[in-house]
């Protein structure tokens, strides 16, 4: 059973797992996605990274590591 991308656990509460992309040094958040609590960590992992790339290129970073 799902409710707005959440997952109903056996104990009766909804679980979510936020995934975020941030700068390493400043911890500034570039992108965040609220994911279901039962989803595998690799599923759709590239989506927030794809959202963060335009911010980095617009800021004229010479190198982006992911």
KOLMARRO-408296 format. One line per 4 residues: number of its first residue (from 1); their letters; for each residue y, x, z of C-alpha. Coordinates in nm, 2 decimals, always signed. Each point is the difference from the previous one (the first is absolute). Example, Ala and Ser with C-alpha at 12.3 -4.5 7.8 and 13.67 -1.06 7.14 Angstrom:
! residues 2
1> as> -0.45 +1.23 +0.78 | +0.34 +0.14 -0.07
END
This chain:
! residues 66
1> xxxx> +0.00 +0.00 +0.00 | +0.34 +0.14 -0.10 | +0.35 -0.10 +0.10 | +0.29 +0.17 -0.19
5> xxxx> -0.22 +0.31 -0.07 | -0.12 +0.01 +0.36 | -0.36 +0.00 +0.12 | -0.14 -0.22 +0.28
9> xxxx> -0.20 +0.21 +0.24 | -0.29 -0.13 +0.21 | +0.21 -0.01 +0.31 | +0.24 -0.26 -0.17
13> xxxx> +0.30 +0.22 -0.08 | +0.15 +0.09 -0.34 | -0.01 +0.37 -0.09 | +0.23 +0.19 -0.22
17> xxxx> +0.03 +0.37 -0.09 | +0.34 +0.13 -0.12 | +0.00 +0.28 -0.24 | +0.32 +0.20 -0.04
21> xxxx> +0.14 +0.29 -0.20 | +0.27 +0.22 +0.16 | +0.17 +0.33 -0.03 | -0.19 +0.27 +0.19
25> xxxx> +0.30 +0.17 +0.17 | +0.23 -0.30 +0.08 | -0.27 -0.27 +0.03 | +0.23 -0.23 -0.21
29> xxxx> -0.21 -0.29 -0.14 | -0.01 -0.02 -0.38 | -0.25 -0.29 -0.04 | -0.21 -0.22 +0.23
33> xxxx> -0.28 -0.24 -0.08 | -0.16 -0.25 +0.24 | -0.37 +0.00 -0.08 | -0.30 -0.20 +0.13
37> xxxx> -0.18 +0.14 +0.31 | -0.33 +0.02 -0.18 | +0.11 +0.18 -0.32 | -0.13 +0.35 -0.08
41> xxxx> +0.27 +0.27 +0.04 | -0.03 +0.11 -0.37 | +0.04 -0.36 -0.14 | +0.34 -0.03 -0.17
45> xxxx> +0.12 +0.32 +0.17 | +0.20 +0.11 -0.31 | +0.23 -0.31 +0.01 | +0.24 +0.12 +0.28
49> xxxx> -0.01 +0.35 -0.15 | +0.10 -0.14 -0.34 | +0.29 -0.18 +0.17 | +0.12 +0.32 +0.17
53> xxxx> +0.00 +0.22 -0.31 | +0.32 -0.15 -0.16 | +0.19 +0.06 +0.33 | -0.10 +0.36 +0.00
57> xxxx> +0.08 +0.06 -0.37 | +0.34 -0.18 +0.03 | +0.09 +0.23 +0.30 | -0.08 +0.29 -0.24
61> xxxx> -0.28 +0.16 +0.20 | -0.15 +0.29 -0.20 | -0.35 -0.04 +0.14 | -0.19 -0.31 +0.14
65> xx> -0.33 +0.05 +0.19 | -0.23 -0.29 +0.08
END
